[in-house]
Structure formats: structure tokens, C-alpha cells
Amino acid sequence: MISLRNVLSSANRFCTIKQTGERYITTAAAPLCFRLTQAVAGEPLKKKKKLDPMLVRHKEERRKKKIEKAIRRLEKNAGQLKPLEELEVPRTVLQEIEIRKRPTSPMLEEVEEERASLFKKWSKYKYQQHFTEVNMIETIIASRERALEELRLESEDLWFEAVQLDQTLLPFTAKGPVATPPIKDYESPDGEYIDKTPTWD
Amino acid sequence: ARCTHMARSISCSVQRYSIETEPPYLDAGGPEIPEYSLVNVQMKGYDFTVLEHYGKWVHNTALNMGLDVEDSWATPCQKLLIQNYKHKTAKVETEYNLQVYERTVQLADLTSVMAPLFIEVIQAGLPQGVKLTVQEHIPEHTQVRYIPDLELRDLHKQLTDLGGPSKK
């Protein structure tokens, strides 16, 4: 066992363990407890500077304001709308457009007259349709207004209740009518619906 | 000869003012009959031509009834891959690629008296294969139409990580 005592004969008086029979002179009141450790060669640890909380808050606020400014800049350029497939000319058609062009021959007079008379008949028919619809709606609205007026004259409270928003009305769903009635004892085939809409994520 | 167009009495010489702007307090109390602020009429269907014509008809009907049409748009279609399995197996027999198209008409200030009548008229003209939905407006309805901006989303995320927007 290597000890300081063995290494340096004069270091006897520094060591705490006293060997009997040996005398040494020391003027120190307490024993000098030396300990040998490995060479550390390091600095003492730097003290962490306590950051002023105000400064910290200022820094964070500055960062947040920068981000908000960037957000406002991006939001100003209004977002892009997703393209609607049904309203775009398919690319294959655009490539073939030169082949698809056809020369038009001048229209015959009879064909033109026939088309004009057909157009007149169609517009007359559509007008009749529109007129009946509008008439129907107007009579309903008129009768409703009359009824509300009478109700108001009758009692203000009842009128107020009648005019309130119907909470059970929205959301409202309805399906269009079907052409054929359901087939009796029809076994619908097993299958799956897989959603393949493109997501721009 | 009498120059009638030149003869003017004193009452006619007074300048006439037409009211161009009304004072704001007249409408401050709000409408007498309560209204829904924004209503979305959504139509969905597999058949595009039928749906498009129906959408146009709904728009026209709303205008004819004197309703305030705020906006009308088309949302991108939902593409479905439909697989038919063979009887009592999980093997795919047939595959179909179908699209569900969608049109929306947005109405503003729909009165509570007009709403049921409008919905009845719309429903009466509903063609086959079209599904109708009438609901109040939610921001998601318009958000779906836009391509999501990834940069913007990242910035928003950063902001929430730092702890919400700066209070001013």
C-alpha cells in the first residue's frame, strides 16, 4: 500500500496515522489532513447567471411577434382553391384538340328555321313552367302574410311565438325520389366503399 | 299661349331632398322576425348534369323568392372505389370508380317564416339521385375547398408551442 509516509520520509508529520515509537514535532494544533487525488486539471464550474425574467419574457414576445408577422403575411395571399375535376377539360382531350377540330358547313335555311321555331316553343314551355311556379309561391306567401297579420291583430303573444326560429328545422336532410320501388327479397351483394379522394396534406 | 312648364308656384320652388342615407338607430333594434344568419343548402349526387341543373334551379328559386343569396360554390368531388365481393367470399368480383359531386348555395338572413316554405319548394323539385342537406354555416364548409397551407400550419403550431398569441 502506497502511502505518503512511504514516499516521502519527511511527510510523516502530515499523516494522521501515528506509528508508535516515532516522534515528530509539529506546531499545528489540528492534524493536517492531506489527501492525494488524481490531477483534475479543470476549472471550477461557472455560476449560472440568473436571467432577468423581464428579459426572458421580452425575448419570447419578440419571437412570437416574428411568427405572427409571418402568419399574417401568409394569410394575406388568399389560399388556393382545390381544382374541380368536373369543370376542367380533361388533359387527354386538350392534347387531341387539333385532331378533334372539324370544319363546319353552312347551315341550310330549313334547318335554321326549324331550330328557331323549336327554340321559341321551348322558351314558351319554360316560361309557362316558371310562371306557374312563381304564381304558386306568391299565393302561398300572400296567404301566409295575411294569416300572420290576422294573428297579430288577434294576440301579440301568439304572433311572437309563431314567428320564433324553429330549432328542430335545421339540419334538414332529404333524398330524391327513386324511379322504381324496392325489389322484393333482394339480396344486396357484399362489398366495400373505399374513399380515394386526393388529400393535399 | 300658356307656358305651363315655365309657370311655377312658390311651393314648387322649394328644393327637394331625397334621403340617401338612413340614420342607424332605425335598424338598431334588430329585425322583427328572427332570422338565421347564414344557411348552407348542400346538394350531393353521383350524376353531375342532374345535380348541376338542380343547383342552378335552387339558386334561381331563392332569387325569385326574394331571398338574399350570399354565395354559391362547388366543393371538390369525393372519389369512391366500390368493390363488389363474390357471394359469401371476400374475393373482389367487380370494381367501380364513382364520384360524389357537391354543390352549395349559401343564403343570408333567412327569416323564420320563409325558411319552411323555401325548404318545401326545394324538396318538391328534388330530382332522383340527389341528396339535399340544409344546415347552418360552419367554417369547415368553406375550409374544405382550400388546399391546406403547410407553412401556415407549422407556424400556428410553433405559436401554440410557445404558448398562444402575444396579448396586446
Interface residues (C-beta under 8 A of the other chain):
Chain A: E60 E61 R63 K64 K65 I67 E68 A70 I71 L74 E75 G79 Q80 L81 K82 P83 L84 E85 E86 L87 E133 V134 I137 I140 I141 R144 L148 V163 Q164 L165 D166 L169 L170 P171 F172 T173 A174 K175 G176 P177 V178 A179 P189 D190 G191 E192 Y193 I194 D195 K196 T197 P198 W200 D201
Chain B: E32 I33 P34 E35 Y36 V39 G45 F48 T61 N64 M65 A74 P76 C77 Q78 K79 L80 L81 I82 Q83 N84 Y85 H87 K88 E93 N97 Q99 Y101 S112 V113 A115 P116 L117 I119 V121 Q123 L126 P127 Q128 G129 V130 K131 L132 T133 V134 Q135 E136 R145 Y146 I147 P148 D149 L150 E151 L152 L155 H156 Q158 L159 L162 G163 P165 S166
